[in-house]
């Protein structure tokens, strides 16, 4: 019972990490781009209704683009794994001596004696499928990807982008003056950027506070730049 729990836990952890990564990436980007767009349009003194229309159009386009990027990344990972599996089967069938030596080398690297290296290699080599799985994992360091990963990633990132993009736009639904709506949008969006920057940094393994500040600063700079450019062209 305890062994089964130990074996299944890492798989669930990896699935949760993949989902969390998709959500954080989608929402952090969804927060930044519509925020900058809304700020730029507000700087041009455009009414809130126009900001909402433009923002929704951008969210639709951005979510599709981000989702497609996630799908292609997942599909590339799956295609790479499939290609490597075919190559390993070819080597097991046609370059058996070399694969035996590589398997023995692995066991030597983890400290097995020559006799145990030979015995373990002979045991694994009796089952071609098991041998290939072993080489994929320990020679190439590749885990079999979820066949539905590409589609899941596309949906997770795309929907998260939409959820993130609604936050900076939400004040414009209720406040007709875009400049006043921008003030609320700035506060809400920067708080959300800090939170998601924090979790994004946790996921990617960088210092959480520094990562959160960096994501927040990037979002603020993008919005400030868009607002400044709009004001400049409005004056000139």
C-alpha positions as CSV (number, residue, x, y, z in Angstrom):
1,X,0.0,0.0,0.0
2,X,2.7,2.4,1.0
3,X,4.8,1.6,-2.1
4,X,1.8,2.3,-4.4
5,X,1.2,5.7,-2.8
6,X,4.9,6.5,-3.2
7,X,4.9,5.6,-6.9
8,X,1.8,7.5,-7.9
9,X,2.5,10.7,-6.0
10,X,5.1,12.1,-8.4
11,X,2.8,11.7,-11.4
12,X,0.0,13.7,-9.7
13,X,2.6,16.3,-8.7
14,X,3.8,16.7,-12.3
15,X,0.2,17.0,-13.6
16,X,-0.6,19.7,-11.0
17,X,2.6,21.5,-11.8
18,X,1.9,21.5,-15.5
19,X,-1.6,22.9,-14.9
20,X,-0.3,25.5,-12.5
21,X,2.3,26.6,-15.0
22,X,-0.3,27.0,-17.8
23,X,-2.6,29.0,-15.6
24,X,0.1,31.4,-14.3
25,X,1.6,31.9,-17.8
26,X,-1.8,32.6,-19.3
27,X,-3.1,34.9,-16.6
28,X,0.1,36.9,-16.2
29,X,0.3,37.6,-19.9
30,X,-3.4,38.2,-20.0
31,X,-3.1,40.8,-17.4
32,X,-0.2,42.7,-19.0
33,X,-1.2,43.1,-22.7
34,X,-4.9,44.2,-22.2
35,X,-3.7,46.5,-19.3
36,X,-1.2,48.2,-21.6
37,X,-3.9,48.5,-24.4
38,X,-6.4,50.0,-22.0
39,X,-3.9,52.4,-20.6
40,X,-2.9,53.6,-24.1
41,X,-6.5,54.1,-25.1
42,X,-7.2,55.9,-21.9
43,X,-4.2,58.2,-22.5
44,X,-5.8,59.1,-25.8
45,X,-9.0,60.2,-23.9
46,X,-11.1,57.6,-25.7
47,X,-14.4,56.6,-24.1
48,X,-14.7,53.5,-22.0
49,X,-17.0,51.8,-24.5
50,X,-14.2,51.9,-27.1
51,X,-11.7,50.7,-24.6
52,X,-14.0,47.7,-23.8
53,X,-14.5,46.9,-27.5
54,X,-10.8,47.1,-28.3
55,X,-9.9,45.2,-25.1
56,X,-12.3,42.3,-25.8
57,X,-10.9,42.1,-29.4
58,X,-7.4,41.9,-28.1
59,X,-8.3,39.3,-25.5
60,X,-9.9,37.1,-28.1
61,X,-6.8,37.4,-30.4
62,X,-4.3,37.0,-27.5
63,X,-6.0,34.0,-26.0
64,X,-6.0,32.2,-29.4
65,X,-2.4,33.1,-30.0
66,X,-1.3,32.0,-26.5
67,X,-3.4,28.8,-26.6
68,X,-1.9,27.9,-30.0
69,X,1.6,28.5,-28.6
70,X,0.8,26.1,-25.8
71,X,-0.6,23.5,-28.2
72,X,2.4,23.7,-30.4
73,X,4.8,23.3,-27.5
74,X,2.9,20.3,-26.2
75,X,2.7,18.8,-29.7
76,X,6.5,19.3,-30.3
77,X,7.2,17.5,-27.0
78,X,5.0,14.6,-28.0
79,X,6.5,14.4,-31.5
80,X,10.0,14.5,-30.1
81,X,9.3,11.7,-27.7
82,X,7.7,9.6,-30.4
83,X,10.7,10.1,-32.7
84,X,13.1,9.1,-29.9
85,X,11.1,6.0,-29.2
86,X,11.4,4.9,-32.8
87,X,15.1,5.5,-32.8
88,X,15.5,3.5,-29.6
89,X,13.6,0.6,-31.0
90,X,15.8,0.7,-34.1
91,X,18.9,0.7,-32.0
92,X,17.7,-2.2,-29.8
93,X,16.9,-4.2,-32.8
94,X,19.8,-3.4,-35.1
95,X,22.6,-2.1,-32.7
96,X,21.9,-4.4,-29.8
97,X,25.6,-4.6,-28.8
98,X,25.9,-0.9,-28.4
99,X,22.7,-0.6,-26.4
100,X,23.9,-3.4,-24.1
101,X,27.1,-1.4,-23.5
102,X,25.1,1.8,-22.8
103,X,22.8,-0.1,-20.3
104,X,25.8,-1.6,-18.5
105,X,27.4,1.9,-18.4
106,X,24.3,3.3,-16.7
107,X,24.5,0.5,-14.0
108,X,28.2,1.1,-13.6
109,X,27.6,4.8,-13.0
110,X,25.2,4.0,-10.1
111,X,27.8,1.8,-8.5
112,X,26.9,-1.8,-9.4
113,X,29.6,-4.4,-9.7
114,X,30.5,-5.8,-13.2
115,X,28.6,-9.0,-12.4
116,X,25.5,-7.2,-11.4
117,X,25.8,-4.9,-14.4
118,X,25.7,-7.9,-16.7
119,X,22.9,-9.6,-14.8
120,X,20.7,-6.5,-14.6
121,X,21.3,-5.7,-18.3
122,X,20.4,-9.3,-19.3
123,X,17.2,-9.1,-17.3
124,X,16.1,-5.8,-18.9
125,X,17.1,-6.9,-22.4
126,X,14.7,-9.8,-22.3
127,X,11.8,-7.5,-22.8
128,X,12.2,-5.1,-25.7
129,X,9.5,-2.8,-24.7
130,X,10.7,-2.5,-21.1
131,X,14.3,-2.0,-22.4
132,X,13.2,0.8,-24.6
133,X,11.3,2.4,-21.8
134,X,14.3,2.1,-19.6
135,X,16.6,3.7,-22.1
136,X,14.2,6.6,-22.8
137,X,14.0,7.4,-19.1
138,X,17.6,6.8,-18.0
139,X,19.7,7.4,-21.1
140,X,17.7,10.3,-22.6
141,X,15.9,11.6,-19.5
142,X,12.6,11.6,-21.3
143,X,9.2,10.8,-19.6
144,X,6.3,9.7,-21.7
145,X,4.2,12.8,-22.2
146,X,0.4,12.9,-21.7
147,X,-1.1,12.4,-25.3
148,X,-3.7,15.0,-24.4
149,X,-1.2,17.5,-23.0
150,X,-1.1,19.7,-26.1
151,X,-4.9,20.2,-26.1
152,X,-5.1,20.7,-22.3
153,X,-2.3,23.2,-22.4
154,X,-4.0,25.2,-25.2
155,X,-7.3,25.4,-23.2
156,X,-5.6,26.1,-19.9
157,X,-3.5,28.9,-21.3
158,X,-6.2,30.4,-23.5
159,X,-8.8,30.4,-20.8
160,X,-6.4,31.8,-18.2
161,X,-5.5,34.6,-20.6
162,X,-9.1,35.5,-20.9
163,X,-9.6,35.5,-17.1
164,X,-6.5,37.6,-16.7
165,X,-7.5,40.1,-19.4
166,X,-10.9,40.7,-17.9
167,X,-9.3,42.2,-14.7
168,X,-7.8,45.4,-16.2
169,X,-10.9,45.9,-18.4
170,X,-13.5,45.4,-15.7
171,X,-13.6,49.0,-14.4
172,X,-14.3,50.2,-17.9
173,X,-17.6,48.2,-17.9
174,X,-18.9,50.4,-15.1
175,X,-17.2,53.8,-15.4
176,X,-17.8,55.8,-18.6
177,X,-14.8,58.2,-18.0
178,X,-11.8,56.2,-19.2
179,X,-9.3,58.2,-17.1
180,X,-11.2,57.4,-13.9
181,X,-11.6,53.8,-14.9
182,X,-7.8,53.6,-15.6
183,X,-7.0,54.6,-12.0
184,X,-9.0,51.6,-10.6
185,X,-7.6,49.4,-13.3
186,X,-4.0,50.3,-12.4
187,X,-4.5,49.4,-8.7
188,X,-6.3,46.1,-9.4
189,X,-4.0,45.0,-12.2
190,X,-0.7,45.7,-10.4
191,X,-1.9,43.8,-7.3
192,X,-2.8,40.8,-9.5
193,X,0.4,41.1,-11.4
194,X,2.4,40.9,-8.2
195,X,0.4,37.9,-7.0
196,X,0.8,36.0,-10.2
197,X,4.4,37.1,-10.6
198,X,5.0,35.6,-7.2
199,X,3.4,32.2,-8.1
200,X,5.0,32.2,-11.5
201,X,8.4,32.6,-9.9
202,X,7.6,29.8,-7.5
203,X,6.8,27.5,-10.4
204,X,9.9,28.4,-12.4
205,X,12.2,28.2,-9.4
206,X,13.4,31.8,-9.2
207,X,13.3,34.0,-6.1
208,X,9.6,34.7,-5.5
209,X,9.7,38.2,-4.3
210,X,12.1,39.4,-6.9
211,X,10.1,37.6,-9.6
212,X,6.9,39.2,-8.4
213,X,8.4,42.7,-8.5
214,X,9.8,42.1,-11.9
215,X,6.5,41.0,-13.4
216,X,4.7,43.9,-11.7
217,X,7.3,46.4,-13.0
218,X,7.1,45.0,-16.6
219,X,3.3,45.4,-16.5
220,X,3.6,48.9,-15.1
221,X,6.2,50.0,-17.6
222,X,4.2,48.6,-20.5
223,X,1.1,50.4,-19.4
224,X,3.0,53.6,-18.7
225,X,4.7,53.5,-22.1
226,X,1.4,53.0,-23.9
227,X,-0.2,55.8,-22.0
228,X,2.7,58.1,-22.6
229,X,2.8,57.4,-26.4
230,X,-0.9,58.0,-26.6
231,X,-0.6,61.3,-24.8
232,X,2.3,62.4,-26.9
233,X,0.5,61.9,-30.2
234,X,-2.7,63.4,-28.8
235,X,-0.8,66.6,-28.0
236,X,1.1,66.7,-31.3
